[in-house]
Amino acid sequence: MGLMGFVNAQENEKEIDEVIIKARLKIIKEREEFKKHAQSTEIISEYEINRNNSAFIEQSLNTMAGVQVEKRTQLGGQRIIIRGYGNDQKFNNWGIKMYLNNIPLAGADGVTILDDVNFGLINQVDVIKGPAATLYGGGSGGAVRFYIKPESQKGTSISEQFNTGSFGLFQTSTSASNIEENHSITANYTHIGSDGYRPHGKSIKNFYNINGEFKLNESQKITLLGSHGNSLEQVSGQISYDDYYNGIDNGNFAYIRRGAKTKFITSRVGIGHIWKINENFSNNTTVFYTGTTGDRIAAGAYETSSASNYGVRSVFVFDKDWGDFNSRTEFGTELQQSRSLISNYRFKSVTITEDPILRPLYQGSYFKYLNNQSNYFAIEKITYKPWDLMFLAGLSINQISYNREDLLAVPGLFLVNKVDLYDKNLSFDKKFKAVATPHFALQKIWKDQIINLSYSEGYNAPTSATSFISGLNKTNDNLIAEKAKMWDFSVQGLLGNTSIDYQVSLFSINIKDKLTQLRGTIQNEEQTPYSYWANTGDQQNKGLELSVGYSYRPKNSFITKLQPFASYTYNDFKYSKFSTYLQEGNSEPKVHVYDNKNVVGVPKTRFSLGLDFETKIGLYWQNSYNYMGSVYTDFANSNKVNSFGLLNSKIGYKHTFNKFDVDVFVIGNNLTNQINYTFLFYGNSINDTDKDNQYNDSSVYTDVNPGPRKAYFFTGFNVKYNF
């Protein structure tokens, strides 16, 4: 299959040689997205996602230059890091905008949880690297767009996907599709169950999904995405580095004794209307709603939550030729509101011989939140067609606000012997000033190359949780939003008269007023510790990213396709004017300066190598090797975690029998038995310890979640019947 869609998708793009048309299929969409965003953008297509078990999305995303994905459990707790941003969040994702089709996955406070996404249905991922606030609102790290795209082959079909293997995995995905001239609709049920590769590491997920497009007339269509998911992930907790390096993983008893878990039940729906108003003017509007209930148990707390997030995203496009010039204007808005009820009950500090119990209710919290986020944006692209030269100027206006009501702050609610045991009110309001973020770019198409120089800004506002110091019962009024400024020079294209595709990027990102979690101590009988957030300084991220791939199709040979690929990332990420300080009661804070130290959690080098084979009889063999360089976990760069490389392979057989499409395969991961981790605590989240873990020593810190240290295997099949 060639890249003819790649040519047809690009307006005013000249025809290219047949040999170039035979490049990797992902280049079809990647080139289009690179031109659209006018900054470094890469995609992962369905082919790359299916090189491994698609439910393990980190396996495919980690092959991309500049991107790394960590996870706390086998199928949950994912944390996505782009160009060194997102690595200092202890849980969840913050500062990187994420979408499922056109539905924001983040709440109005910008925090994203990915446990409730059915990655087994994702068939394309777009990653916009670095500040992308012009189109996507706040986000210092960039944007990730997950897509569940409908079937395109006309007719009715049913399909079954099945996987089983190591760790007691049992995974099924059943779909039914009907595609006709004026509609496309697919319904799916997915179940995933696994005992996990760690003690107390079970995963159980059930997803129901419906996805469709309905053509109203020649100029309008409706899109629908609806899903319901029930996700349970048991949490094993962190272990010590000594155990990690010695290949010992008994989990963390402080978590296991409490039955630690994350459980989410989520319903999500997005209804879109795509309207070609006239030859030059169009609109794409999506109304969305997400409702989630959650239960989370950790070593220190038991939290329950109920949240809803709803809003609208609408983008207008005006595209018109004016002689030798083309003008393309995009403008629109994204509005979100989130409402939630969150109760948090704290565990008492106990020894390993005592049963874990919760503290009284008045020592916990029960909050009602109302969060709002609004983004307004406009982008103008002027192209001088004889030179294939485009200039882009864009601007977005972004604002975020919070309201929190303390539902325990009712006078007399905890009155005992005329003493109010809850003598505080943690309610507060916070509204950040509107922030304008620009984007400028100059883009030149030369032969089959796209050359792009861009400047963009992003911002990341403090969340409702970080804007209040609960230990001191006061708002954190000194916090200001982080701001990121990026220069990016990228070239993407096809090399000469070959089918070698490549993308190379040089970038520099300056993150100013970095938000960091710090610690303090309240001067009382117990010297009670507390945490708070502060703007600690700047972070300078400079780097090089390179991706290259080649698709060779020999003629008259048993091997019909040979496809190697490689990606390489070099990071020179440093702190500058960066200080943290620990507040000990009423004494002067202890200041620690970390200028010129390496940014935590990000290796100097990462690379991926791959080589795929396909044969004329349907046999195929796909191989990848992902290398993760060593990282520092603390700001002082005193603790370095060793590098590792993971070798994965997939062997399968594809064939069409009458109306059946069949794919049978075996997957092997970590084939060289490397000790590796899936999640680390970084920065001020390090040195985590609990009194009743098995280490019995407060100086032994538990900061690492290990991955499977031995090779593990899955086998399965995909069968589709076309009526």
C-alpha positions as CSV (number, residue, x, y, z in Angstrom):
1,M,0.0,0.0,0.0
2,G,1.4,3.4,-0.9
3,L,1.2,6.9,0.4
4,M,-1.3,8.3,-2.1
5,G,-3.4,9.5,0.7
6,F,-0.4,11.4,1.9
7,V,-0.3,13.3,-1.4
8,N,-4.1,13.9,-1.7
9,A,-4.3,15.2,1.9
10,Q,-2.0,18.1,1.2
11,E,-3.3,21.1,-0.6
12,N,-1.0,22.5,-3.3
13,E,1.6,19.8,-2.8
14,K,3.3,18.6,-5.9
15,E,3.3,15.0,-6.9
16,I,6.2,12.9,-5.7
17,D,8.0,9.9,-7.2
18,E,6.5,6.4,-6.8
19,V,9.5,5.3,-4.8
20,I,8.8,8.0,-2.3
21,I,5.2,7.0,-2.1
22,K,6.3,3.7,-0.6
23,A,7.6,5.2,2.6
24,R,6.2,4.2,6.0
25,L,2.4,4.5,6.3
26,K,2.6,6.7,9.4
27,I,4.1,9.5,7.3
28,I,0.6,10.1,5.7
29,K,-0.8,11.7,8.8
30,E,2.5,12.8,10.4
31,R,3.3,15.2,7.5
32,E,-0.3,16.6,7.7
33,E,-0.1,17.2,11.5
34,F,3.4,18.7,11.2
35,K,2.2,21.3,8.7
36,K,-0.9,22.0,10.8
37,H,0.8,22.7,14.1
38,A,4.0,24.2,12.7
39,Q,6.1,22.7,15.5
40,S,7.6,19.3,16.1
41,T,4.8,16.8,15.9
42,E,4.9,13.0,15.6
43,I,2.3,10.3,15.4
44,I,2.0,6.7,16.2
45,S,-0.3,4.9,13.8
46,E,-2.3,1.6,14.3
47,Y,0.7,-0.3,12.9
48,E,3.1,0.9,15.6
49,I,0.5,0.5,18.3
50,N,0.0,-3.2,17.3
51,R,3.7,-4.0,17.4
52,N,3.0,-5.0,21.0
53,N,-0.2,-5.6,23.2
54,S,-2.0,-2.4,22.4
55,A,-3.3,-2.2,26.0
56,F,0.3,-1.4,27.1
57,I,0.4,2.0,25.4
58,E,3.8,2.8,27.0
59,Q,5.4,0.2,24.8
60,S,4.6,2.2,21.6
61,L,4.9,5.7,23.0
62,N,8.3,5.0,24.4
63,T,9.7,4.4,20.9
64,M,9.0,8.1,20.1
65,A,11.9,10.6,20.5
66,G,11.3,13.1,23.3
67,V,8.6,11.1,25.0
68,Q,8.7,8.7,27.9
69,V,5.8,7.0,29.7
70,E,5.9,5.6,33.3
71,K,3.2,3.7,35.2
72,R,2.5,2.7,38.8
73,T,0.6,-0.4,38.1
74,Q,0.4,-3.0,35.3
75,L,-2.3,-1.1,33.4
76,G,-2.8,2.1,35.2
77,G,-1.2,5.2,36.8
78,Q,0.4,6.3,33.5
79,R,2.5,9.4,33.6
80,I,3.5,10.9,30.3
81,I,6.7,13.1,30.1
82,I,7.4,15.2,27.0
83,R,10.7,17.0,26.6
84,G,11.4,16.8,30.3
85,Y,8.0,18.1,31.4
86,G,5.6,16.1,33.6
87,N,8.4,14.2,35.4
88,D,7.9,15.8,38.9
89,Q,4.2,14.9,39.4
90,K,3.9,12.2,42.0
91,F,0.7,10.9,40.6
92,N,-1.4,11.6,37.4
93,N,-0.6,14.1,34.7
94,W,-0.4,17.8,34.9
95,G,0.8,20.5,32.4
96,I,0.3,18.3,29.3
97,K,-3.1,18.5,27.6
98,M,-4.6,15.2,26.5
99,Y,-7.6,14.4,24.4
100,L,-9.6,11.4,23.3
101,N,-10.8,12.3,19.8
102,N,-12.1,15.9,20.5
103,I,-12.9,15.3,24.2
104,P,-10.5,16.7,26.8
105,L,-9.3,14.0,29.2
106,A,-8.2,16.5,31.8
107,G,-10.6,18.2,34.2
108,A,-10.9,22.0,34.4
109,D,-7.9,22.1,36.7
110,G,-5.7,20.5,34.1
111,V,-5.1,17.2,35.9
112,T,-5.5,14.0,33.8
113,I,-6.0,10.4,34.9
114,L,-5.6,7.8,32.2
115,D,-6.7,4.6,34.1
116,D,-10.2,4.9,32.5
117,V,-9.0,5.0,28.8
118,N,-9.4,1.8,26.8
119,F,-6.0,1.9,25.1
120,G,-6.8,-1.3,23.2
121,L,-9.1,0.7,20.9
122,I,-6.7,3.5,20.3
123,N,-5.6,3.4,16.6
124,Q,-3.6,6.7,16.4
125,V,-1.7,9.0,18.8
126,D,-0.6,12.5,17.9
127,V,2.1,14.1,20.1
128,I,2.7,17.9,19.8
129,K,6.0,18.4,21.6
130,G,6.5,21.4,23.8
131,P,4.2,24.4,24.6
132,A,1.1,24.1,22.4
133,A,-1.2,26.5,24.2
134,T,-2.3,28.4,21.1
135,L,-4.6,25.6,20.0
136,Y,-5.0,23.6,23.2
137,G,-5.0,26.0,26.2
138,G,-2.7,25.7,29.1
139,G,0.2,23.2,28.9
140,S,3.9,23.7,29.3
141,G,4.7,20.2,28.1
142,G,2.6,19.9,24.9
143,A,-0.5,18.0,23.9
144,V,-1.3,14.3,23.3
145,R,-4.3,13.4,21.2
146,F,-5.6,9.8,21.4
147,Y,-7.9,8.7,18.6
148,I,-10.5,6.0,18.2
149,K,-11.2,6.3,14.5
150,P,-14.1,4.5,12.9
151,E,-13.8,1.7,10.4
152,S,-13.5,2.7,6.7
153,Q,-14.2,-0.6,4.9
154,K,-17.8,-0.6,3.8
155,G,-20.1,-3.4,4.9
156,T,-20.9,-5.3,8.1
157,S,-18.3,-7.1,10.2
158,I,-17.7,-8.6,13.6
159,S,-14.3,-9.1,15.1
160,E,-12.7,-10.8,18.1
161,Q,-9.3,-10.0,19.6
162,F,-7.9,-12.3,22.3
163,N,-4.7,-12.3,24.3
164,T,-3.5,-14.6,27.1
165,G,-0.1,-15.3,28.7
166,S,2.2,-14.3,31.5
167,F,0.8,-13.0,34.8
168,G,-2.5,-14.7,34.2
169,L,-3.5,-12.3,31.5
170,F,-6.9,-12.9,29.9
171,Q,-7.9,-10.2,27.4
172,T,-10.8,-10.1,25.0
173,S,-12.2,-7.4,22.7
174,T,-15.4,-8.0,20.7
175,S,-16.6,-5.5,18.1
176,A,-19.4,-5.2,15.6
177,S,-19.3,-2.6,12.8
178,N,-21.6,-1.4,10.0
179,I,-20.2,1.1,7.4
180,E,-22.4,2.4,4.6
181,E,-22.3,5.4,2.4
182,N,-23.9,7.8,4.9
183,H,-22.8,6.3,8.3
184,S,-20.2,4.3,10.2
185,I,-20.8,2.8,13.6
186,T,-18.8,0.4,15.8
187,A,-19.8,-1.1,19.1
188,N,-17.2,-2.8,21.3
189,Y,-16.9,-4.6,24.6
190,T,-13.4,-5.1,26.1
191,H,-12.3,-7.1,29.2
192,I,-8.8,-7.3,30.6
193,G,-7.9,-9.3,33.7
194,S,-4.4,-10.0,35.0
195,D,-2.9,-11.1,38.3
196,G,0.0,-8.7,37.7
197,Y,3.7,-9.1,37.8
198,R,4.0,-7.8,41.4
199,P,2.5,-8.9,44.7
200,H,-1.0,-7.4,45.2
201,G,-0.9,-6.3,41.6
202,K,-4.1,-7.4,40.1
203,S,-5.8,-5.5,37.2
204,I,-9.4,-5.8,36.1
205,K,-10.9,-3.6,33.4
206,N,-14.2,-3.7,31.6
207,F,-15.0,-1.2,28.8
208,Y,-18.1,-0.6,26.7
209,N,-17.6,1.7,23.7
210,I,-19.7,3.0,20.7
211,N,-18.1,5.2,18.0
212,G,-19.8,6.5,14.9
213,E,-20.1,9.1,12.1
214,F,-23.4,10.0,10.5
215,K,-23.6,12.0,7.3
216,L,-26.6,14.5,7.4
217,N,-26.0,15.9,3.9
218,E,-23.1,16.9,1.6
219,S,-21.9,19.5,4.0
220,Q,-22.7,18.2,7.5
221,K,-22.0,15.2,9.6
222,I,-22.4,14.1,13.2
223,T,-19.8,12.3,15.2
224,L,-20.4,10.2,18.4
225,L,-18.1,8.7,20.9
226,G,-19.6,7.1,24.0
227,S,-17.8,4.9,26.6
228,H,-18.3,3.4,30.0
229,G,-15.4,1.8,31.9
230,N,-14.9,0.1,35.2
231,S,-11.2,-0.1,36.2
232,L,-9.6,-1.7,39.2
233,E,-5.8,-1.6,39.8
234,Q,-4.3,-3.0,43.0
235,V,-1.3,-1.0,44.1
236,S,1.8,-2.8,45.4
237,G,3.7,0.3,46.5
238,Q,7.3,1.3,46.2
239,I,10.3,-0.8,47.3
240,S,13.9,0.2,48.3
241,Y,16.7,0.5,45.8
242,D,18.6,-2.3,47.4
243,D,15.7,-4.7,46.8
244,Y,15.3,-3.3,43.2
245,Y,18.9,-3.9,42.2
246,N,18.9,-7.3,43.8
247,G,15.7,-8.4,42.0
248,I,13.6,-8.7,45.1
249,D,10.0,-7.5,45.0
250,N,7.7,-8.3,47.9
251,G,5.7,-5.1,47.4
252,N,5.4,-2.6,50.2
253,F,3.7,-3.9,53.2
254,A,2.3,-0.5,54.2
255,Y,0.3,-0.5,50.9
256,I,-0.6,-4.2,50.9
257,R,-1.8,-4.3,54.5
258,R,-4.3,-1.5,53.6
259,G,-5.5,-3.1,50.4
260,A,-4.2,-0.3,48.4
261,K,-6.0,0.2,45.0
262,T,-7.3,2.7,42.5
263,K,-10.8,2.1,41.2
264,F,-12.6,4.3,38.7
265,I,-16.0,4.0,37.1
266,T,-16.2,6.5,34.2
267,S,-18.9,7.3,31.7
268,R,-17.8,9.6,28.8
269,V,-19.7,11.0,25.8
270,G,-18.8,13.5,23.1
271,I,-21.2,14.6,20.3
272,G,-19.6,16.5,17.4
273,H,-21.0,18.5,14.5
274,I,-18.7,19.0,11.4
275,W,-20.1,21.6,9.1
276,K,-18.7,22.9,5.8
277,I,-20.6,26.1,5.8
278,N,-19.4,27.1,2.3
279,E,-16.5,26.5,0.1
280,N,-14.1,28.4,2.3
281,F,-15.7,28.3,5.8
282,S,-16.1,25.3,8.1
283,N,-16.7,24.5,11.8
284,N,-16.0,21.5,14.0
285,T,-17.9,21.6,17.4
286,T,-17.9,18.9,20.1
287,V,-20.0,19.0,23.3
288,F,-18.7,16.6,25.9
289,Y,-19.4,15.1,29.3
290,T,-17.4,12.9,31.6
291,G,-18.6,11.5,34.9
292,T,-16.3,9.5,37.2
293,T,-16.5,8.0,40.7
294,G,-13.3,6.9,42.3
295,D,-11.9,5.0,45.3
296,R,-8.2,5.3,46.0
297,I,-6.4,3.7,48.9
298,A,-2.7,4.3,49.6
299,A,-0.4,3.9,52.6
300,G,-1.5,7.1,54.1
301,A,-5.0,7.8,53.0
302,Y,-8.3,6.5,51.8
303,E,-10.0,8.8,49.3
304,T,-13.4,8.6,47.6
305,S,-14.5,11.0,44.8
306,S,-17.4,11.8,42.5
307,A,-16.7,14.2,39.6
308,S,-18.2,15.5,36.5
309,N,-16.5,17.4,33.7
310,Y,-18.4,19.0,30.8
311,G,-18.0,21.7,28.2
312,V,-17.6,22.5,24.5
313,R,-14.7,22.8,22.0
314,S,-15.5,24.6,18.8
315,V,-13.0,25.5,16.0
316,F,-13.8,27.6,12.9
317,V,-11.6,27.5,9.8
318,F,-11.6,30.1,6.9
319,D,-9.4,29.0,4.0
320,K,-9.2,31.0,0.8
321,D,-6.8,31.6,-2.1
322,W,-5.9,35.2,-3.0
323,G,-3.9,34.9,-6.2
324,D,-0.4,33.8,-5.3
325,F,-1.4,33.8,-1.6
326,N,-3.4,31.4,0.6
327,S,-4.9,32.6,3.8
328,R,-6.0,30.1,6.5
329,T,-7.6,31.4,9.7
330,E,-8.5,29.1,12.6
331,F,-10.3,30.5,15.7
332,G,-12.3,29.0,18.4
333,T,-12.8,28.2,22.1
334,E,-12.6,25.4,24.6
335,L,-14.7,25.9,27.7
336,Q,-14.7,23.4,30.7
337,Q,-16.4,23.2,34.1
338,S,-15.7,20.5,36.6
339,R,-17.7,19.7,39.7
340,S,-16.5,17.2,42.3
341,L,-17.0,15.9,45.8
342,I,-13.8,14.5,47.4
343,S,-13.5,12.9,50.8
344,N,-10.1,12.0,52.2
345,Y,-9.6,9.9,55.4
346,R,-6.2,9.6,56.9
347,F,-4.7,6.4,58.3
348,K,-3.1,6.4,61.7
349,S,0.7,5.9,61.9
350,V,1.1,2.3,63.2
351,T,3.8,-0.3,63.5
352,I,3.9,-3.4,61.4
353,T,2.4,-5.4,64.4
354,E,-0.7,-3.1,64.6
355,D,-3.7,-3.3,62.4
356,P,-4.1,-0.2,60.1
357,I,-7.0,2.0,61.2
358,L,-8.4,5.3,60.0
359,R,-8.2,8.5,62.0
360,P,-11.5,10.2,63.1
361,L,-13.5,11.9,60.3
362,Y,-12.7,15.4,61.6
363,Q,-9.0,14.7,61.0
364,G,-9.7,14.1,57.3
365,S,-11.4,16.3,54.7
366,Y,-14.5,16.6,52.7
367,F,-14.5,19.2,49.9
368,K,-16.9,20.3,47.1
369,Y,-15.0,21.8,44.1
370,L,-16.2,24.0,41.3
371,N,-13.4,24.5,38.7
372,N,-13.6,26.5,35.5
373,Q,-11.2,26.8,32.6
374,S,-11.6,28.9,29.4
375,N,-9.4,29.1,26.3
376,Y,-9.9,31.4,23.3
377,F,-7.6,31.1,20.4
378,A,-6.9,32.5,16.9
379,I,-4.3,31.4,14.3
380,E,-3.5,33.0,10.9
381,K,-1.4,31.2,8.3
382,I,-0.3,33.1,5.2
383,T,1.3,31.0,2.4
384,Y,3.1,32.4,-0.6
385,K,2.4,29.6,-3.0
386,P,5.1,30.1,-5.6
387,W,7.7,29.7,-2.8
388,D,5.8,27.2,-0.7
389,L,6.5,29.6,2.2
390,M,4.1,29.9,5.1
391,F,4.1,32.3,8.0
392,L,2.0,31.6,11.1
393,A,0.9,33.9,13.9
394,G,-1.3,32.7,16.7
395,L,-2.6,33.8,20.1
396,S,-4.6,32.2,22.9
397,I,-6.2,33.7,26.0
398,N,-6.4,31.2,28.9
399,Q,-8.0,31.5,32.3
400,I,-8.6,29.2,35.2
401,S,-10.5,29.6,38.5
402,Y,-11.4,27.4,41.5
403,N,-14.0,27.4,44.3
404,R,-13.7,24.9,47.2
405,E,-16.2,24.5,49.9
406,D,-15.3,22.7,53.1
407,L,-18.3,20.5,53.9
408,L,-16.9,19.6,57.4
409,A,-16.8,23.3,58.4
410,V,-20.3,23.3,59.9
411,P,-20.4,24.8,63.4
412,G,-21.2,22.1,65.9
413,L,-20.8,19.2,63.5
414,F,-18.1,17.7,65.7
415,L,-19.0,19.3,69.0
416,V,-17.9,17.2,72.0
417,N,-18.2,18.5,75.6
418,K,-18.7,22.0,74.1
419,V,-15.4,21.7,72.2
420,D,-15.5,21.8,68.4
421,L,-13.1,19.2,67.2
422,Y,-13.1,20.7,63.8
423,D,-12.1,24.3,64.4
424,K,-11.1,25.3,60.9
425,N,-12.6,26.2,57.5
426,L,-10.6,25.2,54.4
427,S,-13.0,26.8,51.9
428,F,-11.4,29.2,49.4
429,D,-11.7,30.9,46.0
430,K,-8.9,31.4,43.6
431,K,-8.9,33.0,40.1
432,F,-5.8,33.5,38.1
433,K,-5.4,36.3,35.7
434,A,-6.0,35.7,32.0
435,V,-2.7,34.6,30.3
436,A,-1.9,35.3,26.7
437,T,0.3,32.8,24.9
438,P,1.6,33.4,21.4
439,H,2.9,31.1,18.7
440,F,4.9,32.2,15.6
441,A,6.3,30.0,12.9
442,L,8.0,30.2,9.5
443,Q,7.6,27.1,7.4
444,K,9.1,26.2,4.0
445,I,8.4,23.2,1.8
446,W,11.4,22.3,-0.4
447,K,11.0,19.3,-2.6
448,D,9.7,16.7,-0.2
449,Q,11.0,18.4,3.0
450,I,9.2,20.6,5.4
451,I,11.5,23.0,7.3
452,N,10.0,24.8,10.3
453,L,11.2,27.4,12.7
454,S,8.8,28.2,15.6
455,Y,8.5,30.1,18.8
456,S,5.7,29.2,21.2
457,E,4.7,29.8,24.8
458,G,2.7,27.8,27.3
459,Y,1.6,28.1,30.9
460,N,0.6,25.8,33.7
461,A,-1.6,27.3,36.4
462,P,-1.5,25.9,40.0
463,T,-4.4,23.4,40.7
464,S,-7.0,23.7,43.3
465,A,-5.0,21.3,45.5
466,T,-1.8,23.2,45.2
467,S,-3.4,26.6,45.8
468,F,-4.1,25.9,49.4
469,I,-1.8,25.0,52.3
470,S,-4.0,22.6,54.4
471,G,-1.4,22.2,57.1
472,L,-1.5,26.0,57.8
473,N,-5.2,26.4,56.9
474,K,-4.6,29.2,54.4
475,T,-4.6,29.9,50.7
476,N,-1.3,29.8,48.9
477,D,-1.6,33.4,47.6
478,N,2.1,33.7,46.5
479,L,1.8,31.1,43.8
480,I,1.9,32.2,40.2
481,A,1.5,30.2,37.0
482,E,4.5,28.6,35.4
483,K,5.4,30.0,31.9
484,A,7.3,28.1,29.2
485,K,8.9,29.6,26.1
486,M,10.2,27.4,23.4
487,W,12.3,27.8,20.2
488,D,12.0,24.8,17.9
489,F,13.8,24.1,14.6
490,S,12.5,21.0,12.9
491,V,12.8,19.4,9.5
492,Q,10.6,16.5,8.4
493,G,10.5,14.8,5.1
494,L,11.7,12.1,2.8
495,L,15.4,11.7,2.0
496,G,16.3,12.3,-1.7
497,N,14.7,9.9,-4.1
498,T,14.3,7.2,-1.5
499,S,11.6,5.9,0.8
500,I,13.6,7.0,3.9
501,D,11.6,9.3,6.1
502,Y,13.0,11.4,8.9
503,Q,12.4,14.1,11.4
504,V,15.0,16.0,13.3
505,S,14.4,18.7,15.9
506,L,16.6,21.1,17.9
507,F,14.8,22.9,20.7
508,S,15.3,25.1,23.7
509,I,12.6,25.5,26.4
510,N,12.8,27.9,29.3
511,I,10.3,27.1,32.1
512,K,10.0,30.1,34.4
513,D,8.7,30.0,38.0
514,K,8.7,26.2,38.2
515,L,6.1,24.9,40.6
516,T,7.6,22.4,43.1
517,Q,6.2,20.6,46.2
518,L,8.1,21.5,49.4
519,R,7.9,20.4,53.0
520,G,7.4,22.2,56.4
521,T,6.8,21.3,60.0
522,I,4.2,22.7,62.4
523,Q,5.5,23.5,65.8
524,N,3.3,21.4,68.1
525,E,3.7,18.4,70.4
526,E,4.1,16.0,67.4
527,Q,6.1,18.4,65.2
528,T,3.5,17.7,62.5
529,P,4.9,17.7,58.9
530,Y,3.0,19.3,56.1
531,S,3.6,19.9,52.4
532,Y,3.0,23.0,50.2
533,W,3.8,24.3,46.7
534,A,6.1,27.1,45.7
535,N,7.6,28.7,42.6
536,T,11.2,27.5,43.0
537,G,13.0,29.0,39.9
538,D,13.7,28.2,36.3
539,Q,14.4,25.1,34.2
540,Q,16.2,25.2,30.9
541,N,15.6,22.2,28.6
542,K,17.8,22.0,25.5
543,G,17.7,18.9,23.3
544,L,18.0,17.1,20.0
545,E,15.5,14.6,18.7
546,L,15.9,12.4,15.7
547,S,13.5,9.8,14.1
548,V,14.2,7.9,10.9
549,G,12.5,5.0,9.2
550,Y,12.8,3.1,5.9
551,S,10.4,0.8,4.1
552,Y,12.0,-1.5,1.6
553,R,9.8,-3.7,-0.6
554,P,11.9,-6.1,-2.7
555,K,10.4,-7.5,-5.9
556,N,10.1,-11.2,-6.6
557,S,11.3,-12.1,-3.1
558,F,9.9,-14.2,-0.3
559,I,10.3,-11.1,2.0
560,T,7.8,-8.5,0.8
561,K,8.7,-5.8,3.2
562,L,11.7,-4.9,5.4
563,Q,11.2,-1.9,7.6
564,P,13.8,-0.6,10.0
565,F,13.3,2.4,12.2
566,A,15.3,4.3,14.9
567,S,14.7,7.3,17.2
568,Y,17.3,9.1,19.3
569,T,16.9,11.7,22.1
570,Y,19.7,13.8,23.6
571,N,18.6,15.9,26.6
572,D,20.6,18.7,28.2
573,F,18.1,19.7,30.9
574,K,19.3,21.9,33.8
575,Y,17.9,23.9,36.7
576,S,18.8,27.6,36.8
577,K,18.1,30.1,39.6
578,F,16.4,27.1,41.2
579,S,16.1,26.9,45.0
580,T,14.0,24.9,47.4
581,Y,13.5,25.7,51.1
582,L,12.2,23.6,54.0
583,Q,10.1,25.4,56.6
584,E,10.7,24.2,60.2
585,G,8.0,25.8,62.4
586,N,8.8,29.4,63.1
587,S,12.5,29.2,62.3
588,E,14.0,30.6,59.2
589,P,13.6,28.3,56.1
590,K,16.6,26.2,55.1
591,V,17.4,27.2,51.5
592,H,19.0,24.7,49.1
593,V,20.3,26.0,45.7
594,Y,20.4,23.6,42.8
595,D,21.6,25.8,39.9
596,N,23.1,23.8,37.0
597,K,22.0,20.5,38.4
598,N,20.4,18.0,36.0
599,V,16.7,17.8,35.9
600,V,15.4,14.8,37.7
601,G,13.8,11.8,36.0
602,V,15.1,12.6,32.5
603,P,18.0,10.7,31.0
604,K,20.7,12.3,28.9
605,T,20.1,9.8,26.1
606,R,17.3,7.6,25.0
607,F,17.0,5.6,21.8
608,S,14.9,3.0,20.1
609,L,15.7,0.6,17.3
610,G,13.4,-1.6,15.4
611,L,13.4,-4.0,12.5
612,D,10.3,-5.6,10.9
613,F,9.9,-8.3,8.3
614,E,6.8,-9.3,6.2
615,T,6.6,-12.3,3.8
616,K,4.5,-13.2,0.8
617,I,2.8,-16.1,2.7
618,G,1.7,-13.8,5.6
619,L,4.4,-14.5,8.2
620,Y,5.8,-11.4,9.9
621,W,8.4,-10.6,12.6
622,Q,8.6,-7.3,14.4
623,N,11.5,-6.4,16.8
624,S,12.2,-3.4,18.9
625,Y,14.8,-2.4,21.5
626,N,14.2,0.6,23.8
627,Y,17.1,2.0,25.8
628,M,16.5,4.3,28.8
629,G,19.6,6.1,30.1
630,S,20.4,6.6,33.8
631,V,18.5,9.3,35.7
632,Y,18.8,11.3,38.9
633,T,15.9,11.2,41.3
634,D,16.9,14.1,43.6
635,F,17.6,17.8,42.9
636,A,21.1,17.4,44.3
637,N,21.9,14.7,41.8
638,S,23.2,12.4,44.6
639,N,21.1,9.3,43.6
640,K,21.5,8.0,40.1
641,V,19.3,5.1,38.9
642,N,20.9,2.7,36.4
643,S,20.1,2.6,32.7
644,F,18.4,-0.4,31.1
645,G,17.3,-1.6,27.7
646,L,14.3,-3.7,26.8
647,L,14.2,-6.1,23.8
648,N,10.7,-7.0,22.6
649,S,9.6,-9.2,19.7
650,K,6.4,-10.3,18.0
651,I,6.0,-13.1,15.5
652,G,2.8,-13.7,13.7
653,Y,0.8,-14.9,10.7
654,K,-1.8,-12.9,8.8
655,H,-4.1,-14.2,6.1
656,T,-7.5,-13.7,4.5
657,F,-9.7,-16.8,4.1
658,N,-12.7,-16.0,2.1
659,K,-14.6,-13.6,4.4
660,F,-12.2,-14.1,7.4
661,D,-9.2,-11.9,8.2
662,V,-7.0,-13.8,10.6
663,D,-3.9,-12.7,12.6
664,V,-2.2,-15.1,15.0
665,F,0.8,-14.0,17.0
666,V,3.2,-14.5,19.9
667,I,4.8,-11.5,21.8
668,G,7.9,-11.7,24.0
669,N,8.9,-8.7,26.1
670,N,12.2,-8.0,28.0
671,L,13.8,-10.9,26.3
672,T,17.2,-10.2,27.8
673,N,15.9,-10.3,31.4
674,Q,16.9,-6.7,32.3
675,I,16.2,-5.2,35.8
676,N,14.0,-2.2,35.0
677,Y,11.5,0.1,36.6
678,T,8.2,1.4,35.5
679,F,7.8,4.4,37.9
680,L,10.1,6.5,40.2
681,F,9.5,9.2,42.7
682,Y,11.4,12.4,41.8
683,G,12.4,15.7,43.3
684,N,10.6,16.5,46.5
685,S,8.5,13.4,46.3
686,I,11.6,11.2,47.1
687,N,12.5,9.5,50.4
688,D,9.0,8.1,50.8
689,T,8.7,5.9,53.8
690,D,5.9,4.5,56.1
691,K,6.2,3.3,59.6
692,D,4.7,-0.1,59.0
693,N,6.5,-1.2,55.8
694,Q,8.8,-4.2,56.0
695,Y,12.1,-2.3,56.1
696,N,11.7,-1.2,59.7
697,D,14.1,1.7,59.3
698,S,13.1,5.3,58.6
699,S,16.4,5.8,56.7
700,V,15.5,3.2,54.1
701,Y,13.5,5.0,51.4
702,T,11.0,3.3,49.1
703,D,10.9,5.2,45.8
704,V,10.9,2.7,43.0
705,N,8.2,0.6,41.3
706,P,10.0,-2.3,39.5
707,G,9.0,-3.7,36.2
708,P,9.1,-7.4,35.2
709,R,12.7,-8.5,35.5
710,K,12.3,-11.7,33.6
711,A,11.1,-12.3,30.0
712,Y,7.4,-12.6,29.7
713,F,5.1,-13.7,26.9
714,F,1.7,-13.3,25.4
715,T,-0.1,-15.1,22.6
716,G,-3.3,-14.3,20.9
717,F,-5.3,-13.9,17.7
718,N,-7.4,-11.3,15.9
719,V,-10.3,-12.6,13.7
720,K,-12.6,-10.5,11.6
721,Y,-15.6,-11.8,9.6
722,N,-16.8,-9.6,6.8
723,F,-20.5,-10.2,5.9
